[in-house]
């Protein structure tokens, strides 16, 4: 009987616990700016293989059921894992889910590709601008915030920029009154593809504000144009039928996957 009671207490304790997620299983690749796999890169507690691939196993913990019942909701989940390799500028994987701690066993996140920059790496800027860019902009397009398909917002060093990019193209990020957008617009975004011949294709997407009962948004507008551009002395000059983009922009910052442009003059 003396042995049975502790055993029953042990069973009661664990029957009163609920499994919570500390970290989902995570995988992805780490490569350099030339798309070459980086072997031996530290990602959390593991390292990448010869293809740059890493895998982090799922981690869980037990939480007392009564405490969770009082909370009335699943706990938040925040994941942070360093990404480091000698000779490269390190970063980290950082992701958040408001109620992610309540996910069931077998949770898995694919973290896509992390690009690491070599220390003292020199860019061919003329070549780097030849890409497909998504632009957002402040109210008068004085500053353009640009990302391309390589951009991974899970990389911690990119998250502040991603918020800046999103807050200039969508009212949601400024609590529905975004001072960076014209008053009648709730979303504005540009897609621009620059080729190696000095030409570009651009599309402008605009969603309009809802004005009250009985009044409806105008349908979203999409405008597509073809234009020319010129890169010279650290500046980009655009010319097309899309008049608001007809300007000369200084390249304030450029990386493999992001670009910041500041207007310095109108195009002639």
C-alpha positions in Angstrom: 0.0 0.0 0.0 2.9 2.4 0.8 4.3 1.8 -2.7 0.9 2.3 -4.4 0.1 5.7 -2.9 3.3 7.4 -4.3 2.6 5.8 -7.6 -0.9 7.1 -7.7 0.3 10.6 -6.8 2.8 10.3 -9.6 0.1 9.3 -12.1 -2.2 12.1 -10.9 0.5 14.7 -11.3 1.3 13.7 -14.9 -2.4 13.3 -15.8 -2.8 16.9 -14.6 -0.2 18.2 -17.1 -0.6 19.4 -20.6 2.1 19.3 -23.3 3.2 22.6 -24.7 5.4 23.5 -27.6 8.8 25.1 -26.8 10.1 24.9 -30.4 8.7 23.3 -33.5 10.9 21.1 -35.6 12.6 23.5 -38.0 14.6 23.0 -41.1 16.0 25.0 -44.0 19.2 25.9 -45.8 22.1 28.3 -45.3 23.9 29.6 -48.4 26.3 32.4 -49.3 25.5 35.3 -51.6 26.5 33.2 -54.6 24.0 30.5 -53.7 26.8 28.2 -52.6 26.0 25.9 -49.6 27.7 26.8 -46.3 28.8 23.6 -44.6 29.5 23.6 -40.9 27.4 26.6 -40.1 26.0 26.7 -36.5 22.2 26.8 -36.4 21.0 26.5 -32.8 22.5 23.3 -31.4 23.2 21.7 -34.8 25.4 22.4 -37.9 24.6 22.4 -41.6 25.7 19.5 -43.8 27.5 19.7 -47.2 24.3 21.0 -48.9 23.8 23.7 -46.3 20.8 21.9 -44.8 20.0 21.9 -41.1 17.3 20.3 -39.0 16.3 21.2 -35.4 14.1 18.8 -33.6 10.9 19.7 -31.9 11.1 20.6 -28.2 8.2 20.4 -25.7 7.5 20.9 -22.1 4.7 20.0 -19.6 2.6 22.6 -18.0 0.3 22.1 -15.0 -3.3 21.8 -16.4 -5.0 23.9 -13.7 -2.7 26.8 -14.4 -3.4 26.5 -18.1 -7.2 26.5 -17.5 -6.9 29.8 -15.6 -5.0 31.3 -18.4 -7.8 30.4 -20.8 -5.6 30.4 -23.9 -2.5 28.8 -25.3 0.8 30.5 -24.5 2.8 32.5 -27.0 5.7 30.9 -28.8 8.9 32.8 -29.6 11.8 31.0 -31.4 15.3 32.4 -31.5 18.2 30.4 -32.9 21.7 31.8 -33.8 23.1 31.3 -37.3 26.9 31.7 -37.2 30.0 30.7 -39.3 33.6 32.0 -39.1 34.2 34.5 -41.9 30.6 35.5 -42.3 28.3 38.1 -40.8 26.1 36.1 -38.5 22.4 36.4 -38.0 19.6 34.5 -36.2 16.3 32.9 -36.9 13.6 34.7 -35.0 9.9 33.9 -35.3 6.8 34.5 -33.1 3.4 32.9 -32.9 0.8 34.5 -30.5 -0.7 31.2 -29.4 1.9 28.8 -30.9 2.7 27.2 -27.6 -0.6 25.2 -27.9 0.4 23.4 -31.1 0.1 19.7 -31.0 3.0 17.2 -31.3 4.6 17.0 -34.7 4.7 20.8 -35.2 7.1 21.7 -38.0 8.2 25.0 -39.6 10.2 25.3 -42.8 12.4 28.4 -42.4 13.3 28.7 -46.1 16.8 29.9 -47.0 19.1 32.0 -45.0 21.8 34.0 -46.9 25.0 34.8 -45.1 27.3 37.6 -46.3 31.0 37.1 -46.2 32.9 39.7 -44.1 34.2 42.5 -46.3 32.3 41.2 -49.3 32.2 43.6 -52.2 29.1 44.0 -54.3 28.7 44.5 -58.0 25.9 47.0 -57.5 25.1 47.4 -61.1 24.4 43.7 -61.3 22.6 43.5 -58.0 19.9 46.0 -59.0 19.0 43.8 -62.0 16.3 41.9 -60.2 12.6 41.8 -59.5 11.9 44.2 -56.6 8.7 44.8 -54.6 8.6 48.5 -53.6 6.8 50.3 -50.8 7.1 54.0 -50.4 6.3 56.9 -48.1 3.5 59.3 -49.0 5.3 61.2 -51.7 7.6 58.4 -52.8 10.6 60.3 -51.4 11.9 57.0 -50.0 11.5 53.6 -51.5 11.8 50.4 -49.5 12.5 47.4 -51.7 12.7 43.6 -51.2 13.2 40.8 -53.7 12.4 37.1 -53.8 15.5 36.2 -51.7 14.2 38.2 -48.7 13.6 36.1 -45.7 11.8 37.9 -42.9 12.6 35.1 -40.4 16.2 36.4 -40.4 16.5 38.6 -37.3 18.7 41.2 -38.9 16.0 41.7 -41.6 12.9 42.0 -39.4 13.1 45.7 -38.6 13.4 46.4 -42.3 10.5 44.1 -43.2 8.3 46.0 -40.7 9.4 49.3 -42.3 8.6 47.9 -45.8 5.2 46.6 -44.8 4.2 49.7 -42.8 4.7 51.8 -45.9 2.4 49.7 -48.2 -0.4 48.5 -45.8 -2.5 50.4 -43.3 -2.7 47.3 -41.1 0.8 48.0 -39.8 -0.1 51.5 -38.6 -3.4 50.7 -37.0 -5.5 51.7 -40.1 -4.3 55.4 -40.2 -1.0 55.2 -42.0 0.4 58.7 -42.4 2.8 57.4 -45.1 -0.1 56.6 -47.5 -2.4 59.1 -49.2 -5.7 59.5 -47.3 -7.9 57.6 -49.8 -5.6 54.5 -50.0 -5.2 51.6 -47.6 -2.6 49.7 -49.6 -0.1 50.6 -52.3 2.6 48.5 -53.7 4.9 48.4 -56.8 6.4 45.4 -58.5 9.4 46.4 -60.6 11.7 44.1 -62.7 15.0 45.7 -63.9 16.8 43.8 -66.7 20.3 44.0 -68.0 19.4 46.2 -71.0 18.4 49.3 -69.1 14.7 48.6 -69.3 12.2 47.7 -66.6 8.6 46.5 -66.2 6.5 47.9 -63.4 3.1 47.3 -62.0 1.4 49.5 -59.4 -1.3 47.9 -57.1 -3.6 50.3 -55.2 -6.5 49.4 -52.8 -8.8 52.2 -51.7 -10.3 53.1 -48.4 -13.8 52.1 -47.3 -15.9 55.3 -46.5 -18.8 54.1 -44.4 -22.2 52.5 -44.5 -23.7 52.3 -48.0 -20.4 53.3 -49.7 -18.0 50.8 -51.1 -14.3 50.7 -51.9 -13.4 51.3 -55.4 -12.1 48.1 -57.0 -8.3 47.8 -56.6 -6.4 49.4 -59.5 -3.4 47.8 -61.2 -1.4 49.8 -63.6 1.4 48.2 -65.8 4.1 50.1 -67.6 7.4 49.6 -69.4 10.2 52.1 -68.9 13.9 52.7 -68.9 16.4 53.1 -66.0 20.0 54.1 -65.7 22.5 53.2 -62.9 25.3 55.7 -62.5 27.5 56.9 -59.6 25.4 55.2 -57.0 22.1 56.6 -58.3 19.1 55.0 -60.1 17.1 57.1 -62.6 13.7 55.9 -63.8 11.6 57.1 -66.7 8.2 55.7 -67.7 4.5 56.6 -68.1 4.2 56.0 -64.3 4.9 59.6 -63.5 5.4 59.3 -59.7 8.4 57.0 -60.4 10.1 59.4 -62.8 12.9 60.4 -60.6 16.5 60.0 -59.7 17.1 58.0 -56.5 20.2 57.7 -54.5 21.0 54.2 -53.3 21.1 54.6 -49.5 21.5 50.9 -48.8 21.7 47.7 -50.8 22.1 44.0 -50.0 21.4 40.8 -51.8 17.7 41.0 -50.8 16.9 44.6 -49.9 17.3 48.1 -51.3 16.6 51.6 -49.9 16.3 54.5 -52.4 16.0 58.2 -51.6 14.7 60.7 -54.2 17.2 63.4 -55.0 15.7 64.9 -58.2 13.0 64.5 -60.8 13.9 62.8 -64.1 14.3 65.0 -67.1 
